[in-house]
Amino acid sequence: MSLKKILIVDDEKLIRWSISQKLAEWNFKTVEAETCGEARKLLEDDLLDLVVLDVNLPDKKGTDLLEEIKISWPEVPVIMITAYGSIEDAVRAMRLGAFDFITKPIDYLKLQNAIINALESASLKKEVAYYKEKEQKQFDLTKIIAQSETMKKILEMTQIVAQSETIIVLLQGESGTGKDLLAQAIHYLSRRNISSYQTINCSAIPENLLESELFGYEKGAFTDAKQQKKGLVELAHKGTLFLDEISTLSLPLQAKLLRFLETQTFKRVGGLKDIEMDIRVIAATNQDLETAVSEEKFREDLYYRLNVCPIYIPPLRERREDILPLADFFIRQDNIKFRKNLLGLNKEAQKVFQDYDWPGNVRELKNAIERAMIFEGSPYLTAQYLPIQLNGKTSHPQRPLKKQLPGETMSLADVEKDLLIKALNKARGNKTQAAKILSITRDALRYKIKKWNISSKDLNLPE
């Protein structure tokens, strides 16, 4: 591991030497400068980790150089030193971004602690900046597959919404269309990306716990509340809260959410004080909220409050131009994951993908690719290892049996038994084939055969 390099800027040679000696004892490399001009040249020519900077220098004030460093090399921490201990100098230095301020004669223990803390803080900032940049690149809209005009318009709208000041966004679309991905893109492309992104699936948490998860609780609010807990709303301050499956919220909790959206204030469970927040709420649902309102399962006033900025993501079957590009994208991803080098879909598999309706949307397509990639040994991904419903060329396969309306005296039980017998006859008694004909599992077929007491005597099989 390379040693950290520290620049010492002081017009007194003895001071520079003594600091340099101490830094060498603490296992740091050092370079020295007598003036602001010399220091600036060293900063331009070398990769420095920290600067120890005197306030009074021959050619310029050290605070002036500090200001330049914070503009041109903001990642480099600066510790100011001075012989006079002027309060005004200290205040100005700290306002300009100095990490610490130390007076002469130098307390070397204090200097050592300041350097260690400054370097740790700089390292942490670099790490945070790295992951923030990585997240932003991950959710770069140009990397989202969108060949269809519909999706291109949705991405344009998403970019506008992300950079706007709107605090409520409603994402609607079937399960698996990518609402969660779009929500993250809105957050990481916005000015709120420096703050927290919190997410909760409203259908995954019991109703009696959901309120405390969202709004937190005070100590003693209920039996197990042994200490105060902040909720996701509070943790998302200055950032984004993503509420997935919002249609599953109970009516009482809908009322509390509406109040929060209207006022941007809330009370913790068991609390009396209103807490003010600044967050963007992104709600998502795969249900028709208008229908839920008409059925009195969703508050009308909350629906209209959420519907300020709606984005509807159409199902994959309505934007078929995206199917093959998405398949190629997931194949490239899985090539890395499974250490393979497939070149794409072959022509037969392309037709299967284009003909299928994808009721599970992008999620189903991704899973189908991953399953096939595990077993595929050819240069191209073939239809051989795709899930059976894809090989049926449609998400709603037609049964090969003729469907006839039963007579008036025929019960539903008789119809099912008759259908089972016909399937078994067509499959020549092969239960696996009969199960495929009926689009049920072999275990389900065996259960129904036992249920209706079907034996070989009921079948018309060749001897």
N, C-alpha and C positions, 0 to 999 in steps of 0.2 A: 504494500500500500504506500503510495507516494506521500511525502510529508507536505503539510499545508504551508503555503508561502505567504509571508506577511510583510507588507511594506511599512517601514518606519519613516515618518516625515517630521523632522525637527531640525532647527538651524544650529542647535548645539551638538557638536561632535561627541562630547562625553555622554550626553543623554542618549544619543543614538546607539553608542557602543554598549552602554549598560543595559538598555532594553534588549539589544541584539543578543547579548550574552545570556540574559535570562530566558529569552525565547529559545535559544539553542539548548539550554538545560531542559526546557519543556518539550523538546523534540519538534521544533518548528524551524523551517528555513526562513531566512530574512533577506530583504534588499533594503537599501537606505536611500533617502533623498533629503537634500538640504533646503530645497525651495519647492513651491507649487509647480513651477515649470518642469523641474526634474521628475517630480512625482507623476505629473500628467504623462510624461514620456514613458515612464516605466509601466504605467497602467495601460497605455496604448500598445506597448511592445510585449507585455508578459501577461500570463494568466495568474492573477493574484487572488488570494482567498480572503484577505482582510487588510485594513489600513489602520495603523495607529498614527493619528494626525494631531500635530500641535496647532493651537489656535493662532499664535503669532508667528508669522514667517516673514522673511526679508522682502519678498516680491508681492505678497498678497496675504489677505486673511485666510486662515485655515478653513473658516466657515464658508468662504467663497469657493474653495476647492471642494469642500464637502457637497455643496450644492451641485457642482459639475459632476461629481461622482454619482450622486443619486439620479442624475439625468442619463448619463452615458453608461454607467456600470451599476445599475440599481441592485444587482444581486450581491454586490460586495459590501459587507458590513464595515462601518467606520466607528472607531473609538477615539474620542477627542481627549487631548490632554492640554493643560495650561498651568502656568506658574502662578496665576493670579486668582483663580477660583471665582471669576466674575459670574454673578448670577445671570446677568444679561447674556453673556456668551453661552452659558450652559443652556438657558432657555431657547436661544436661537438655534443652537446645535441640535437640540432634541427635536425642535419643530422641523428642522431641515432633514431629519431622518437619521441622526447619529444613534448608534445602538446604546452607547454609554458615554459618560463624561467623568474624567479622572483628573484630580489636581496634583500638582507637584508640591513637595517631593512625592514621588510615586510610591503608592502602597502596592508592592508587587503581588501580594496575595490577591488583592482586589483586581489588579490588572489581569492576572491569570484567570480568575473566575469570569471576568468580563469577556475575555477572548474565547474561553471554552463555550460560554453561553451563546456568544454571537455566532460562532461557527456552527453550533448545533441548530440554532434558529435558522441560519442561512441554508443548511442542509435540508431541514424540514420544509422550508419554503420551496426549494428546488424540487423536492419529492412531490409536494402538493401540486406544484405547477406542471410537473411531468404527467401526473395522473389526470389533471384537469384537461391538459392538451390531448391526452390519449382519449379521454371521454368525448371531447369535442370532435376529434377526428372520427371516432366510432359512429357518432350521430350526425356526421356531415350529410346533408340531404343529397348531395351529388352521388353518394354511395348507395342510396336507396334505389332499388331496381324499379324503374318506371318508364316503360316503353309506350304504354297507352296514354292517350291525351288526357283521360280522366285522372290518372295518377299524377301526371305532370302538373295539372292544375291544382290538385290537392297539395302537392309539395310547394308550389308557389304560394298558396294560401297559408301553409304552415310557416313558411319563412316570414311572411308579413305578420302573422299572429305572434310568432316568437319575439319579434323585435318591437312589438307594440306594447302599450302599457295596460292592456286589458287584463283583468285579474280572474276572469272566468272563461274556460274553454270547455265545450262539450264535444266529445268524440263518440260517434255512433257507427255501428257496423257489426256484422256477424262475428261470432267467435273465430279467432284465428286470422283476422284480417290485418293485425299489426297495430292495434290501438295503443298498446303499451310502448311500442317502438316510437310511434309518432309523439306520444306524450314526453318521452325522454328527449327526443329531438327538439321539441319546443323549449324544454328547460335549458338544454346545453347550448342552444343557439341564441338564448336570450341574455340580457344583462344580469339575470338572476343566477347565472351558472356558477358564480363564485360562492353561492350559498347552497344550502342543503336541498336535496331532492328526496322527498319522503313518499312512500307508496303503501297503499293498503287495499286489499281485496275485501270489499264490504260483505261478500257472501261467505267468506272463509272464517269469519270470527263470530262467535255466538253473540246474539243481540245484547245480552246483559253485560258483555265485556267491551262492546264496540265503542260506546260513549267514552269510557275511560281511556281506550286506546287513542281515540281522536283528540280528546280535550284534556286528558290527564286527570289527576285527582289530588286532593289535599290529604295530609296525614290525618287518619281517623275518620275518613269519609265513609268507610265500611270496615268490616271486621279485619280483613287482611291488609288494610292500608296503613302499614307501619311507618311509612315515610312518604313525603311528597313525591309525585312522579309527573314529569312533563309528558304531554301527549304529542302526537305527530304534528298537530297544528302548530304547537309551540316550537317544536324542533325544526319546522320548515320556515321559520321566520326569515324574511327577505328572499326566500327561495320558492319552491314549488311543492304542492301536495297533490298527488295523483290518487283519485278515488275510483277504483275499478269496480264494475258491477254496482253502480250507484242505485240502480232500480231496486235492489234488494233491501235498501234501508227501510226500517220501520217508520211508520208515520210520525211517532213522537220524535225520533231522531232526525227525520226530515225537517221538522219544525225548528230544531236547534241548529241544524246546518244552515237553514234559510236565514235565521237571525245572524249567524256568523257572517254569511256572505253579504248581508245587507249592511252590517255595522263594522265588520272586520274586528269584532271583539267577541270574547267568550269567557265563560267561567269554568274553572276546573270543577270536576265532580266534588261536591262538598265545599266548594269555595263561595265566597261572597263578593270578591273583587273582580271587576271586569278587566281583562287583559287585552291590550290592543296589539294586533298583529299586522304584518305586511307580507302577504303571501299570494301567490297565484294558485288557484284551484283548477285542476284539470279533471273533469269527470268523464267516465267512459261507461257505455252500456251496449249490450247486444240485444236489448229489448226495445220495443216501440214505446217510447215514453208517452206519446199522445194517447195510445190505447190504454196504457196504465192509468193515465189521468181520467179517461172516460170511465174506467172500471173502478175509480176511486181507490186505486192502490198506490198512486203517486200524487203528491200535492201539486195542484195547478200552479200556485204562486211560485213554488220551487222550480217547476219545469220552465216557466217563463224567465226566471232569474238565471237558470243554467243556460238557456237557449240564446244568450246574447251573441255568442260566437260559436255556432255549431260547425263541425266538420264531419261529413259523412264519408266513410271509407267503403266503397262498393265491394261486393264479394268477387272472388277471383274469376268465377264463371262469366261475370259481366265485363271483364277486362282481360280477355284471353291473350292479348298481345304480350302480357307480362309473364305468362306461364313458362315458356321456354327460356327466356332470360333468367327467371328466378331459378329454374332447374339447373342451368349452367353455373349460376352463382353458388348454389348449395353443393354442387359436385366439386367445384374448386375448393370450397371450405372443407369438405369431407376428404378430399385428396390429402390435405395436410393432416387432418385428424387421424385417418386410417393409413397414412403413409402409402398412398396409391397414386396412380397417375392416369386416371381415366380421362379421355378426351372429350366426353360429353355423352349425350343420348344418341343411340342409333336411330334410324328412320322409323322403325316399328315403334320404339318407345316414345319418340316424338309424337306420333299419331295417337298413341294411347293417352299421353298427357294432354294433348289438345282436345280429345274427344270426351275426357272425363269432366264432370261438373264440379269437383273439389268442394264438397259440402263443408269440409274442415278448413278450407281456404289455405293460406300460405303455411300455416302450422302443419296441416296434413301433407302438403307437398314436401315440406322439409323432412318430415318423418319418413315419408315414402322413399325419398332419395337416400336417407341414412340407412334404412333397412336394406335396400337393394345394394348399396355400396359395400356392406359387410360381406355379402356373398359373391358379388360380381368378380369374375376373373378375366373378363374380356377387356380389350382396349377401350370399348365403348360400353356404357350402361345399357343393358337390354331390358326387354319387358319380362324376362324369365323370372326375376326375383322381386318383381313389384307386387304389392298386396293384391289379393284376389279380386277386390272390387274394382281396381284399376284395369285389370286384364279383361273385365267384363265390358270395357269401352264406355261405360256410362255409370253414373252413380245410382241409377234406378233401373237395374237390369230387368228385362222382361222374362218371366218364367217361361220355359219351353212347353209347359203344359197348357192345354186349352182351358180357359176360364169360362165356366158356364153358370148361369144363374140357377140355383137349385129349385126343385119343385116346391110347392107350397107346404107340403108335409115333411120336408127334409129339415132337420135341426142343424144348428151350427156345429154341434159335435159330430154329426154324421158327415157334414161337409169336410171337416178337418180329417176325419178318419179316411174318407174317400180319397182326399188329396194325398195323404201319406201312402196309401196303397198304390195309387197311380205312379207316384214318384219311385217307389220301390220296384214296381214292375218295369218302369222305364229304365231303371238302373240295374235291372236283372238281379235284384236282391243285394246289390253292393251299397251298404249303408253310407259310406263316404260319398259316393256319387249322388245318392238320393238326397243327402244333406246339402250338397252343392246346388242341386236342382231347386231345392226349397229355400236356399239362402239362409240356412240355419246351421248351427254347429252339429257335429256328430253326436255329442252328448245330449243335445236337445232332441235330436231325432230318436235316440234310444229311449229317452224319457217318454216321448209321445207314443212310441210303439208299445211300451209297457203300459202306459196310461189307457190306451184303447185296446189292449190285449190282442194286438195284431200278430198272427202267426203265419207260418209258411202256407197253411191251409187257405188263408185269405188271399194269397198272392197267385198270380197266373204266370208262373215261371216255367221255362222249359225243363224237362226231365234231365 
